[in-house]
């Protein structure tokens, strides 16, 4: 088995609806994401011969995906009143509405699935919400 890993980071705010602790309040993180690719054999032709994948292609995709989440307010769909969403948007805040609770576990799965849709042989995504706390997703 051959593999590659790369990482990216993004800063964003979120809150956890229906959570009874500090994280139910709006707060931010510097999220660190580590993505691992793997496949049984190396490529046999072209410029990527004897590679899993060109690191440049891999890094670019991971960083572009992280950039879509950078400096944005991650909002679980349906957790804020339409009036609140409209007020935030009217003030120029960048909102990213996601169809899941914005936990590190779910963000890891989201990133995994988005990269898999692009054809990457993803095996695991780690998502750190702090330097000491890491979640991961693998199939």
Contact map, one row per residue, 1 for C-alpha under 8 A:
1110000000000000000000000000000000000111100000000000000000000000000000000000000000000000000000000000000000000000000000000000000000000000000
1111000000000000000000000000000000000111110000000001000000000000000000000000000000000000000000000000000000000000000000000000000000000000000
1111100000000000000000000000000000011110000000000001000000000000000000000000000000000000000000000000000000000000000000000000000000000000000
0111110000000000000000000000000000011100000000000001001000000000000000000000000000000000000000000000000000000000000000000000000000000000000
0011111000000000000000000000000001111000000000000000000000000000000000000000000000000000000000000000000000000000000000000000000000000000000
0001111100000000000000000000000001110000000000000000000001100100000000000000000000000000000000000000000000000000000000000000000000000000000
0000111110000000000000000000000111100000000000000000000000100110000000000000000000000000000000000000000000000000000000000000000000000000000
0000011111000000000000000000000111000000000000000000000000000110010000000000000000000000000000000000000000000000000000000000000000000000000
0000001111100000000000000000011110000000000000000000000000000010010000000000000000000000000000000000000000000000000000000000000000000000000
0000000111110000000000000000011100000000000000000000000000000000011011100000000000000000000000000000000000000000000000000000000000000000000
0000000011111000000000000001111000000000000000000000000000000000000011110000000000000000000000000000000000000000000000000000000000000000000
0000000001111100000000000001111000000000000000000000000000000000000011111100000000000000000000000000000000000000000000000000000000000000000
0000000000111110000000000111100000000000000000000000000000000000000000111100000000000000000000000000000000000000000000000000000000000000000
0000000000011111000000000111000000000000000000000000000000000000000000001110000000000000000000000000010000000000000000000000000000000000000
0000000000001111100000111110000000000000000000000000000000000000000000000110000000000000000000000000010000000000000000000000000000000000000
0000000000000111111000111000000000000000000000000000000000000000000000000000000000000000000000000000111000000000000000000000000000000000000
0000000000000011111000010000000000000000000000000000000000000000000000000000001000000000000000000000100000000000000000000000000000000000000
0000000000000001111100010000000000000000000000000000000000000000000000000000000000000000000000000000000000000000000000000000000000000000000
0000000000000001111110110000000000000000000000000000000000000000000000000000000000000000000000000000000000000000000000000000000000000000000
0000000000000000011111110000000000000000000000000000000000000000000000000000000000000000000000000000000000000000000000000000000000000000000
0000000000000000001111110000000000000000000000000000000000000000000000000000000000000000000000000000000000000000000000000000000000000000000
0000000000000000000111111000000000000000000000000000000000000000000000000000000000000000000000000000000000000000000000000000000000000000000
0000000000000011001111111110000000000000000000000000000000000000000000000000000000000000000000000000000000000000000000000000000000000000000
0000000000000011111111111100000000000000000000000000000000000000000000000000000000000000000000000000000000000000000000000000000000000000000
0000000000000011000001111110000000000000000000000000000000000000000000000000000000000000000000000000000000000000000000000000000000000000000
0000000000001110000000111111000000000000000000000000000000000000000000000000000000000000000000000000000000000000000000000000000000000000000
0000000000001110000000101111100000000000000000000000000000000000000000000000000000000000000000000000000000000000000000000000000000000000000
0000000000111100000000000111110000000000000000000000000000000000000000000000000000000000000000000000000000000000000000000000000000000000000
0000000000111000000000000011111000000000000000000000000000000000000000000000000000000000000000000000000000000000000000000000000011000000000
0000000011110000000000000001111100000000000000000000000000000000000000000000000000000000000000000000000000000000000000000000000011000000000
0000000011110000000000000000111110000000000000000000000000000000000000000000000000000000000000000000000000000000000000000000001111000000000
0000001111000000000000000000011111000000000000000000000000000000000000000000000000000000000000000000000000000000000000000000011110000000000
0000001110000000000000000000001111100000000000000000000000000000000000000000000000000000000000000000000000010000000000000000111100000000000
0000111100000000000000000000000111110000000000000000000000000000000000000000000000000000000000000000000000000000000000000000111000000000000
0000111000000000000000000000000011111000000000000000000000000100000000000000000000000000000000000000000000000001000000000111110000000000000
0011110000000000000000000000000001111100000000000000000000000000000000000000000000000000000000000000000000000000000000000111100000000000000
0011100000000000000000000000000000111110000000000000000000000000000000000000000000000000000000000000000000000000000000011111000000000000000
1111000000000000000000000000000000011111000000000001000000000000000000000000000000000000000000000000000000000000000000001110000000000000000
1110000000000000000000000000000000001111110000000001000000000000000000000000000000000000000000000000000000000000000000001000000000000000000
1100000000000000000000000000000000000111110000000000000000000000000000000000000000000000000000000000000000000000000000000000000000000000000
1100000000000000000000000000000000000011111000000001000000000000000000000000000000000000000000000000000000000000000000000000000000000000000
0100000000000000000000000000000000000011111100001111000000000000000000000000000000000000000000000000000000000000000000000000000000000000000
0000000000000000000000000000000000000000111110011111100000000000000000000000000000000000000000000000000000000000000000000000000000000000000
0000000000000000000000000000000000000000011111011100000000000000000000000000000000000000000000000000000000000000000000000000000000000000000
0000000000000000000000000000000000000000001111111100000000000000000000000000000000000000000000000000000000000000000000000000000000000000000
0000000000000000000000000000000000000000000111111000000000000000000000000000000000000000000000000000000000000000000000000000000000000000000
0000000000000000000000000000000000000000000011111000000000000000000000000000000000000000000000000000000000000000000000000000000000000000000
0000000000000000000000000000000000000000001111111111110000000000000000000000000000000000000000000000000000000000000000000000000000000000000
0000000000000000000000000000000000000000011111111110000000000000000000000000000000000000000000000000000000000000000000000000000000000000000
0000000000000000000000000000000000000000011110011111000000000000000000000000000000000000000000000000000000000000000000000000000000000000000
0000000000000000000000000000000000000000011000011111110000000000000000000000000000000000000000000000000000000000000000000000000000000000000
0111000000000000000000000000000000000110111000010111110000000000000000000000000000000000000000000000000000000000000000000000000000000000000
0000000000000000000000000000000000000000001000010011111011000000000000000000000000000000000000000000000000000000000000000000000000000000000
0000000000000000000000000000000000000000000000010011111111000000000000000000000000000000000000000000000000000000000000000000000000000000000
0001000000000000000000000000000000000000000000000000111111100000000000000000000000000000000000000000000000000000000000000000000000000000000
0000000000000000000000000000000000000000000000000000011111110000000000000000000000000000000000000000000000000000000000000000000000000000000
0000000000000000000000000000000000000000000000000000111111111000000000000000000000000000000000000000000000000000000000000000000000000000000
0000010000000000000000000000000000000000000000000000111111111100000000000000000000000000000000000000000000000000000000000000000000000000000
0000011000000000000000000000000000000000000000000000001111111110000000000000000000000000000000000000000000000000000000000000000000000000000
0000000000000000000000000000000000000000000000000000000111111111000000000000000000000000000000000000000000000000000000000000000000000000000
0000000000000000000000000000000000000000000000000000000011111111100000000000000000000000000000000000000000000000001000000000000000000000000
0000011100000000000000000000000000100000000000000000000001111111110000000000000000000000000000000000000000000000001000000000000000000000000
0000001110000000000000000000000000000000000000000000000000111111111000000000000000000000000000000000000000000000000000000000000000000000000
0000000000000000000000000000000000000000000000000000000000011111111100000000000000000000000000000000000000000000000000000000000000000000000
0000000000000000000000000000000000000000000000000000000000001111111110000000000000000000000000000000000000000010000000000000000000000000000
0000000111000000000000000000000000000000000000000000000000000111111111000000000000000000000000000000000000000000000000000000000000000000000
0000000001000000000000000000000000000000000000000000000000000011111111000000000000000000000000000000000000000000000000000000000000000000000
0000000000000000000000000000000000000000000000000000000000000001111111000000000000000000000000000000000000000000000000000000000000000000000
0000000001110000000000000000000000000000000000000000000000000000111111110100000000000000000000010000000000000000000000000000000000000000000
0000000001110000000000000000000000000000000000000000000000000000011111110000000000000000000000000000000000000000000000000000000000000000000
0000000001111000000000000000000000000000000000000000000000000000000011111000000000000000000001000000000000000000000000000000000000000000000
0000000000111000000000000000000000000000000000000000000000000000000011111100000000000000000011110000000000000000000000000000000000000000000
0000000000011100000000000000000000000000000000000000000000000000000000111110000000000000000011110000000000000000000000000000000000000000000
0000000000011110000000000000000000000000000000000000000000000000000010011111000000000000000000111100010000000000000000000000000000000000000
0000000000000110000000000000000000000000000000000000000000000000000000001111101100000000000000111100110000000000000000000000000000000000000
0000000000000000000000000000000000000000000000000000000000000000000000000111111000000000000000001111110000000000000000000000000000000000000
0000000000000000000000000000000000000000000000000000000000000000000000000011111100000000000000001111000000000000000000000000000000000000000
0000000000000000000000000000000000000000000000000000000000000000000000000001111110000000000000000000000000000000000000000000000000000000000
0000000000000000100000000000000000000000000000000000000000000000000000000011111110000000000000000000000000000000000000000000000000000000000
0000000000000000000000000000000000000000000000000000000000000000000000000010111111011000000000000000000000000000000000000000000000000000000
0000000000000000000000000000000000000000000000000000000000000000000000000000011111111000000000000000000000000000000000000000000000000000000
0000000000000000000000000000000000000000000000000000000000000000000000000000000111111100000000000000000000000000000000000000000000000000000
0000000000000000000000000000000000000000000000000000000000000000000000000000000011111110000000000000000000000000000000000000000000000000000
0000000000000000000000000000000000000000000000000000000000000000000000000000000111111111000000000000000000000000000000000000000000000000000
0000000000000000000000000000000000000000000000000000000000000000000000000000000111111111100000000000000000000000000000000000000000000000000
0000000000000000000000000000000000000000000000000000000000000000000000000000000001111111110000000000000000000000000000000000000000000000000
0000000000000000000000000000000000000000000000000000000000000000000000000000000000111111111000000000000000000000000000000000000000000000000
0000000000000000000000000000000000000000000000000000000000000000000000000000000000011111111110000000000000000000000000000000000000000000000
0000000000000000000000000000000000000000000000000000000000000000000000000000000000001111111111100000000000000000000000000000000000000000000
0000000000000000000000000000000000000000000000000000000000000000000000000000000000000111111110000000000000000000000000000000000000000000000
0000000000000000000000000000000000000000000000000000000000000000000000000000000000000011111110000000000000000000000000000000000000000000000
0000000000000000000000000000000000000000000000000000000000000000000000000000000000000001111111000000000000000000000000000000000000000000000
0000000000000000000000000000000000000000000000000000000000000000000000011000000000000001111111100000000000000000000000000000000000000000000
0000000000000000000000000000000000000000000000000000000000000000000000111000000000000000100111110000000000000000000000000000000000000000000
0000000000000000000000000000000000000000000000000000000000000000000000011110000000000000100011111000000000000000000000000000000000000000000
0000000000000000000000000000000000000000000000000000000000000000000010011110000000000000000001111100000000000000000000000000000000000000000
0000000000000000000000000000000000000000000000000000000000000000000000000111100000000000000000111110000000000000000000000000000000000000000
0000000000000000000000000000000000000000000000000000000000000000000000000111100000000000000000011111110000000000000000000000000000000000000
0000000000000000000000000000000000000000000000000000000000000000000000000001100000000000000000001111100000000000000000000000000000000000000
0000000000000000000000000000000000000000000000000000000000000000000000000001100000000000000000000111110001000000000000000000000000000000000
0000000000000001100000000000000000000000000000000000000000000000000000000011000000000000000000000111111001000000000000000000000000000000000
0000000000000111000000000000000000000000000000000000000000000000000000000111000000000000000000000101111101100000000000000000000000000000000
0000000000000001000000000000000000000000000000000000000000000000000000000000000000000000000000000000111111100000000000000000000000000000000
0000000000000000000000000000000000000000000000000000000000000000000000000000000000000000000000000000011111110000000000000000001110000111000
0000000000000000000000000000000000000000000000000000000000000000000000000000000000000000000000000000001111111000000000000000001000000011100
0000000000000000000000000000000000000000000000000000000000000000000000000000000000000000000000000001111111111100000000000000000000000000000
0000000000000000000000000000000000000000000000000000000000000000000000000000000000000000000000000000011111111110000000000000001000000000000
0000000000000000000000000000000010000000000000000000000000000000000000000000000000000000000000000000000111111111000000000000111000000011100
0000000000000000000000000000000000000000000000000000000000000000000000000000000000000000000000000000000011111111100000000000100000000001110
0000000000000000000000000000000000000000000000000000000000000000000000000000000000000000000000000000000001111111110000000000000000000000000
0000000000000000000000000000000000000000000000000000000000000000100000000000000000000000000000000000000000111111111000000000100000000000000
0000000000000000000000000000000000100000000000000000000000000000000000000000000000000000000000000000000000011111111100000101100000000000110
0000000000000000000000000000000000000000000000000000000000000000000000000000000000000000000000000000000000001111111110000000000000000000000
0000000000000000000000000000000000000000000000000000000000000000000000000000000000000000000000000000000000000111111111000000000000000000000
0000000000000000000000000000000000000000000000000000000000001100000000000000000000000000000000000000000000000011111111110100000000000000000
0000000000000000000000000000000000000000000000000000000000000000000000000000000000000000000000000000000000000001111111111100000000000000000
0000000000000000000000000000000000000000000000000000000000000000000000000000000000000000000000000000000000000000111111110000000000000000000
0000000000000000000000000000000000000000000000000000000000000000000000000000000000000000000000000000000000000000011111110000000000000000000
0000000000000000000000000000000000000000000000000000000000000000000000000000000000000000000000000000000000000000001111111000000000000000000
0000000000000000000000000000000000001000000000000000000000000000000000000000000000000000000000000000000000000000001111111100000000000000000
0000000000000000000000000000000000001110000000000000000000000000000000000000000000000000000000000000000000000000000100111110000000000000000
0000000000000000000000000000000000111100000000000000000000000000000000000000000000000000000000000000000000000001001100011111100000000000000
0000000000000000000000000000000000111100000000000000000000000000000000000000000000000000000000000000000000000000000000001111100000000000011
0000000000000000000000000000000000111000000000000000000000000000000000000000000000000000000000000000000000000001000000000111110000000001111
0000000000000000000000000000000011110000000000000000000000000000000000000000000000000000000000000000000000011011000000000111111000000001110
0000000000000000000000000000000111100000000000000000000000000000000000000000000000000000000000000000000000010000000000000001111100000111100
0000000000000000000000000000001111000000000000000000000000000000000000000000000000000000000000000000000110110000000000000000111110000111000
0000000000000000000000000000001110000000000000000000000000000000000000000000000000000000000000000000000100000000000000000000011111111110000
0000000000000000000000000000111100000000000000000000000000000000000000000000000000000000000000000000000100000000000000000000001111101100000
0000000000000000000000000000111000000000000000000000000000000000000000000000000000000000000000000000000000000000000000000000000111111100000
0000000000000000000000000000000000000000000000000000000000000000000000000000000000000000000000000000000000000000000000000000000111111100000
0000000000000000000000000000000000000000000000000000000000000000000000000000000000000000000000000000000000000000000000000000000101111100000
0000000000000000000000000000000000000000000000000000000000000000000000000000000000000000000000000000000000000000000000000000000111111110000
0000000000000000000000000000000000000000000000000000000000000000000000000000000000000000000000000000000100000000000000000000011111111111000
0000000000000000000000000000000000000000000000000000000000000000000000000000000000000000000000000000000110010000000000000000011100001111100
0000000000000000000000000000000000000000000000000000000000000000000000000000000000000000000000000000000110011000000000000001111000000111110
0000000000000000000000000000000000000000000000000000000000000000000000000000000000000000000000000000000010011001000000000001110000000011111
0000000000000000000000000000000000000000000000000000000000000000000000000000000000000000000000000000000000001001000000000011100000000001111
0000000000000000000000000000000000000000000000000000000000000000000000000000000000000000000000000000000000000000000000000011000000000000111
